[in-house]
């Protein structure tokens, strides 16, 4: 794969990861605005936080690979 193709592919993947990260952040904000969470919402919040961290790690890997 040519360098420009690799960069474009990484850029598209990075955009998708950023979108997912933003979506998770938005949902976490909604949950954080509640006075209390159901057990299901608490579990969802924990899962979203883990997903956000994983996405952040993936984005950093893509950035390193593209440079």
N, CA, C and O atoms as CSV, one atom per row, in Angstrom:
chain,resi,resn,atom,element,x,y,z
A,1,UNK,N,N,0.855,-1.177,0.000
A,1,UNK,CA,C,0.000,0.000,0.000
A,1,UNK,C,C,0.896,1.234,0.000
A,1,UNK,O,O,1.850,1.318,0.774
A,2,UNK,N,N,0.591,2.164,-0.850
A,2,UNK,CA,C,1.367,3.395,-0.953
A,2,UNK,C,C,1.169,4.235,0.307
A,2,UNK,O,O,0.171,4.100,1.015
A,3,UNK,N,N,2.128,5.088,0.562
A,3,UNK,CA,C,2.091,5.925,1.758
A,3,UNK,C,C,0.820,6.774,1.817
A,3,UNK,O,O,0.201,6.877,2.876
A,4,UNK,N,N,0.426,7.376,0.706
A,4,UNK,CA,C,-0.772,8.233,0.712
A,4,UNK,C,C,-2.031,7.406,0.955
A,4,UNK,O,O,-2.961,7.873,1.612
A,5,UNK,N,N,-2.067,6.183,0.430
A,5,UNK,CA,C,-3.222,5.314,0.656
A,5,UNK,C,C,-3.298,4.911,2.129
A,5,UNK,O,O,-4.377,4.854,2.717
A,6,UNK,N,N,-2.139,4.634,2.706
A,6,UNK,CA,C,-2.089,4.245,4.112
A,6,UNK,C,C,-2.558,5.405,4.995
A,6,UNK,O,O,-3.280,5.199,5.971
A,7,UNK,N,N,-2.147,6.608,4.647
A,7,UNK,CA,C,-2.560,7.788,5.419
A,7,UNK,C,C,-4.061,8.015,5.290
A,7,UNK,O,O,-4.728,8.314,6.281
A,8,UNK,N,N,-4.600,7.878,4.081
A,8,UNK,CA,C,-6.036,8.053,3.880
A,8,UNK,C,C,-6.823,7.006,4.656
A,8,UNK,O,O,-7.840,7.318,5.277
A,9,UNK,N,N,-6.353,5.768,4.620
A,9,UNK,CA,C,-7.020,4.695,5.342
A,9,UNK,C,C,-6.989,4.960,6.849
A,9,UNK,O,O,-7.993,4.786,7.539
A,10,UNK,N,N,-5.841,5.375,7.344
A,10,UNK,CA,C,-5.709,5.689,8.768
A,10,UNK,C,C,-6.583,6.877,9.140
A,10,UNK,O,O,-7.175,6.907,10.219
A,11,UNK,N,N,-6.662,7.852,8.247
A,11,UNK,CA,C,-7.476,9.030,8.502
A,11,UNK,C,C,-8.957,8.664,8.606
A,11,UNK,O,O,-9.659,9.148,9.494
A,12,UNK,N,N,-9.428,7.810,7.698
A,12,UNK,CA,C,-10.826,7.382,7.728
A,12,UNK,C,C,-11.108,6.582,8.996
A,12,UNK,O,O,-12.150,6.756,9.627
A,13,UNK,N,N,-10.180,5.711,9.363
A,13,UNK,CA,C,-10.354,4.919,10.574
A,13,UNK,C,C,-10.350,5.825,11.801
A,13,UNK,O,O,-11.138,5.630,12.726
A,14,UNK,N,N,-9.470,6.804,11.805
A,14,UNK,CA,C,-9.388,7.740,12.925
A,14,UNK,C,C,-10.691,8.539,13.064
A,14,UNK,O,O,-11.174,8.756,14.175
A,15,UNK,N,N,-11.244,8.965,11.955
A,15,UNK,CA,C,-12.511,9.699,11.995
A,15,UNK,C,C,-13.618,8.845,12.595
A,15,UNK,O,O,-14.423,9.334,13.387
A,16,UNK,N,N,-13.661,7.575,12.223
A,16,UNK,CA,C,-14.686,6.677,12.763
A,16,UNK,C,C,-14.486,6.473,14.257
A,16,UNK,O,O,-15.457,6.480,15.013
A,17,UNK,N,N,-13.252,6.293,14.692
A,17,UNK,CA,C,-12.971,6.128,16.117
A,17,UNK,C,C,-13.341,7.388,16.894
A,17,UNK,O,O,-13.883,7.308,17.996
A,18,UNK,N,N,-13.047,8.543,16.319
A,18,UNK,CA,C,-13.415,9.804,16.965
A,18,UNK,C,C,-14.928,9.944,17.097
A,18,UNK,O,O,-15.430,10.419,18.116
A,19,UNK,N,N,-15.643,9.530,16.066
A,19,UNK,CA,C,-17.114,9.583,16.107
A,19,UNK,C,C,-17.654,8.679,17.212
A,19,UNK,O,O,-18.531,9.077,17.979
A,20,UNK,N,N,-17.124,7.467,17.285
A,20,UNK,CA,C,-17.565,6.545,18.324
A,20,UNK,C,C,-17.240,7.089,19.714
A,20,UNK,O,O,-18.059,7.008,20.629
A,21,UNK,N,N,-16.037,7.641,19.862
A,21,UNK,CA,C,-15.620,8.210,21.143
A,21,UNK,C,C,-16.566,9.341,21.544
A,21,UNK,O,O,-16.979,9.434,22.700
A,22,UNK,N,N,-16.901,10.191,20.590
A,22,UNK,CA,C,-17.826,11.299,20.852
A,22,UNK,C,C,-19.208,10.766,21.259
A,22,UNK,O,O,-19.823,11.285,22.191
A,23,UNK,N,N,-19.687,9.745,20.568
A,23,UNK,CA,C,-20.992,9.166,20.905
A,23,UNK,C,C,-20.999,8.619,22.332
A,23,UNK,O,O,-21.963,8.812,23.072
A,24,UNK,N,N,-19.925,7.939,22.710
A,24,UNK,CA,C,-19.833,7.400,24.068
A,24,UNK,C,C,-19.778,8.533,25.095
A,24,UNK,O,O,-20.394,8.453,26.157
A,25,UNK,N,N,-19.038,9.579,24.766
A,25,UNK,CA,C,-18.934,10.726,25.667
A,25,UNK,C,C,-20.302,11.388,25.854
A,25,UNK,O,O,-20.664,11.780,26.963
A,26,UNK,N,N,-21.036,11.503,24.785
A,26,UNK,CA,C,-22.370,12.109,24.843
A,26,UNK,C,C,-23.295,11.294,25.750
A,26,UNK,O,O,-24.025,11.856,26.566
A,27,UNK,N,N,-23.259,9.974,25.601
A,27,UNK,CA,C,-24.099,9.108,26.435
A,27,UNK,C,C,-23.665,9.181,27.905
A,27,UNK,O,O,-24.507,9.205,28.802
A,28,UNK,N,N,-22.362,9.216,28.142
A,28,UNK,CA,C,-21.886,9.350,29.518
A,28,UNK,C,C,-22.347,10.659,30.141
A,28,UNK,O,O,-22.708,10.692,31.317
A,29,UNK,N,N,-22.338,11.725,29.373
A,29,UNK,CA,C,-22.831,13.014,29.869
A,29,UNK,C,C,-24.296,12.907,30.277
A,29,UNK,O,O,-24.703,13.445,31.307
A,30,UNK,N,N,-25.089,12.206,29.457
A,30,UNK,CA,C,-26.506,12.009,29.780
A,30,UNK,C,C,-26.653,11.252,31.099
A,30,UNK,O,O,-27.463,11.618,31.951
A,31,UNK,N,N,-25.865,10.203,31.254
A,31,UNK,CA,C,-25.940,9.413,32.480
A,31,UNK,C,C,-25.480,10.226,33.683
A,31,UNK,O,O,-26.068,10.119,34.759
A,32,UNK,N,N,-24.441,11.034,33.518
A,32,UNK,CA,C,-23.906,11.827,34.624
A,32,UNK,C,C,-24.862,12.921,35.091
A,32,UNK,O,O,-24.741,13.414,36.213
A,33,UNK,N,N,-25.803,13.299,34.246
A,33,UNK,CA,C,-26.763,14.336,34.621
A,33,UNK,C,C,-27.874,13.794,35.517
A,33,UNK,O,O,-28.613,14.564,36.129
A,34,UNK,N,N,-27.989,12.475,35.592
A,34,UNK,CA,C,-29.045,11.876,36.405
A,34,UNK,C,C,-28.662,11.932,37.877
A,34,UNK,O,O,-27.488,11.843,38.235
A,35,UNK,N,N,-29.675,12.079,38.721
A,35,UNK,CA,C,-29.441,12.113,40.161
A,35,UNK,C,C,-28.960,10.759,40.667
A,35,UNK,O,O,-28.124,10.684,41.567
A,36,UNK,N,N,-29.494,9.691,40.083
A,36,UNK,CA,C,-29.043,8.339,40.428
A,36,UNK,C,C,-29.202,7.449,39.211
A,36,UNK,O,O,-29.985,7.725,38.302
A,37,UNK,N,N,-28.429,6.369,39.225
A,37,UNK,CA,C,-28.452,5.438,38.101
A,37,UNK,C,C,-28.987,4.090,38.544
A,37,UNK,O,O,-28.752,3.647,39.668
A,38,UNK,N,N,-29.711,3.447,37.640
A,38,UNK,CA,C,-30.136,2.081,37.888
A,38,UNK,C,C,-28.892,1.191,37.806
A,38,UNK,O,O,-27.863,1.621,37.283
A,39,UNK,N,N,-28.971,-0.026,38.308
A,39,UNK,CA,C,-27.818,-0.930,38.168
A,39,UNK,C,C,-27.406,-1.130,36.701
A,39,UNK,O,O,-26.217,-1.252,36.404
A,40,UNK,N,N,-28.369,-1.162,35.800
A,40,UNK,CA,C,-28.072,-1.306,34.383
A,40,UNK,C,C,-27.327,-0.088,33.841
A,40,UNK,O,O,-26.398,-0.212,33.043
A,41,UNK,N,N,-27.759,1.101,34.295
A,41,UNK,CA,C,-27.093,2.327,33.860
A,41,UNK,C,C,-25.689,2.434,34.434
A,41,UNK,O,O,-24.783,2.928,33.763
A,42,UNK,N,N,-25.499,1.975,35.670
A,42,UNK,CA,C,-24.158,1.967,36.248
A,42,UNK,C,C,-23.231,1.064,35.450
A,42,UNK,O,O,-22.082,1.420,35.188
A,43,UNK,N,N,-23.732,-0.103,35.064
A,43,UNK,CA,C,-22.955,-1.026,34.252
A,43,UNK,C,C,-22.650,-0.398,32.893
A,43,UNK,O,O,-21.522,-0.477,32.407
A,44,UNK,N,N,-23.655,0.225,32.286
A,44,UNK,CA,C,-23.452,0.886,30.999
A,44,UNK,C,C,-22.384,1.971,31.115
A,44,UNK,O,O,-21.526,2.094,30.240
A,45,UNK,N,N,-22.431,2.751,32.182
A,45,UNK,CA,C,-21.453,3.816,32.387
A,45,UNK,C,C,-20.042,3.241,32.470
A,45,UNK,O,O,-19.123,3.768,31.843
A,46,UNK,N,N,-19.863,2.172,33.231
A,46,UNK,CA,C,-18.549,1.542,33.355
A,46,UNK,C,C,-18.071,1.004,32.005
A,46,UNK,O,O,-16.902,1.147,31.646
A,47,UNK,N,N,-18.983,0.390,31.271
A,47,UNK,CA,C,-18.621,-0.157,29.961
A,47,UNK,C,C,-18.240,0.950,28.986
A,47,UNK,O,O,-17.286,0.807,28.221
A,48,UNK,N,N,-18.979,2.048,29.013
A,48,UNK,CA,C,-18.677,3.167,28.125
A,48,UNK,C,C,-17.312,3.771,28.436
A,48,UNK,O,O,-16.568,4.137,27.527
A,49,UNK,N,N,-16.991,3.873,29.708
A,49,UNK,CA,C,-15.682,4.406,30.090
A,49,UNK,C,C,-14.559,3.512,29.569
A,49,UNK,O,O,-13.544,4.009,29.079
A,50,UNK,N,N,-14.739,2.202,29.674
A,50,UNK,CA,C,-13.741,1.264,29.162
A,50,UNK,C,C,-13.628,1.357,27.641
A,50,UNK,O,O,-12.528,1.333,27.088
A,51,UNK,N,N,-14.771,1.463,26.977
A,51,UNK,CA,C,-14.766,1.595,25.522
A,51,UNK,C,C,-14.058,2.865,25.076
A,51,UNK,O,O,-13.294,2.856,24.110
A,52,UNK,N,N,-14.317,3.956,25.787
A,52,UNK,CA,C,-13.659,5.218,25.446
A,52,UNK,C,C,-12.148,5.097,25.573
A,52,UNK,O,O,-11.411,5.601,24.725
A,53,UNK,N,N,-11.680,4.434,26.626
A,53,UNK,CA,C,-10.241,4.246,26.806
A,53,UNK,C,C,-9.654,3.388,25.686
A,53,UNK,O,O,-8.573,3.679,25.174
A,54,UNK,N,N,-10.370,2.335,25.314
A,54,UNK,CA,C,-9.900,1.478,24.234
A,54,UNK,C,C,-9.830,2.253,22.919
A,54,UNK,O,O,-8.868,2.122,22.163
A,55,UNK,N,N,-10.849,3.056,22.657
A,55,UNK,CA,C,-10.862,3.867,21.441
A,55,UNK,C,C,-9.721,4.874,21.448
A,55,UNK,O,O,-9.082,5.106,20.422
A,56,UNK,N,N,-9.471,5.465,22.596
A,56,UNK,CA,C,-8.371,6.433,22.707
A,56,UNK,C,C,-7.037,5.751,22.404
A,56,UNK,O,O,-6.191,6.311,21.707
A,57,UNK,N,N,-6.854,4.537,22.932
A,57,UNK,CA,C,-5.631,3.779,22.649
A,57,UNK,C,C,-5.509,3.462,21.156
A,57,UNK,O,O,-4.429,3.580,20.577
A,58,UNK,N,N,-6.621,3.061,20.541
A,58,UNK,CA,C,-6.609,2.757,19.112
A,58,UNK,C,C,-6.288,3.999,18.282
A,58,UNK,O,O,-5.542,3.926,17.305
A,59,UNK,N,N,-6.852,5.133,18.675
A,59,UNK,CA,C,-6.560,6.372,17.947
A,59,UNK,C,C,-5.087,6.731,18.052
A,59,UNK,O,O,-4.469,7.155,17.076
A,60,UNK,N,N,-4.534,6.558,19.236
A,60,UNK,CA,C,-3.113,6.871,19.416
A,60,UNK,C,C,-2.244,5.927,18.579
A,60,UNK,O,O,-1.246,6.353,17.998
A,61,UNK,N,N,-2.614,4.673,18.520
A,61,UNK,CA,C,-1.865,3.722,17.678
A,61,UNK,C,C,-1.917,4.119,16.212
A,61,UNK,O,O,-0.907,4.068,15.510
A,62,UNK,N,N,-3.083,4.509,15.758
A,62,UNK,CA,C,-3.214,4.953,14.357
A,62,UNK,C,C,-2.379,6.181,14.092
A,62,UNK,O,O,-1.731,6.283,13.050
A,63,UNK,N,N,-2.388,7.116,15.027
A,63,UNK,CA,C,-1.590,8.340,14.840
A,63,UNK,C,C,-0.095,8.000,14.760
A,63,UNK,O,O,0.625,8.550,13.928
A,64,UNK,N,N,0.358,7.106,15.614
A,64,UNK,CA,C,1.770,6.720,15.588
A,64,UNK,C,C,2.122,5.991,14.292
A,64,UNK,O,O,3.187,6.216,13.717
A,65,UNK,N,N,1.232,5.126,13.841
A,65,UNK,CA,C,1.471,4.352,12.632
A,65,UNK,C,C,1.486,5.246,11.392
A,65,UNK,O,O,2.215,4.972,10.439
A,66,UNK,N,N,0.685,6.311,11.401
A,66,UNK,CA,C,0.581,7.192,10.248
A,66,UNK,C,C,1.770,8.157,10.156
A,66,UNK,O,O,2.051,8.706,9.090
A,67,UNK,N,N,2.455,8.355,11.268
A,67,UNK,CA,C,3.562,9.338,11.225
A,67,UNK,C,C,4.893,8.685,10.926
A,67,UNK,O,O,5.914,9.369,10.857
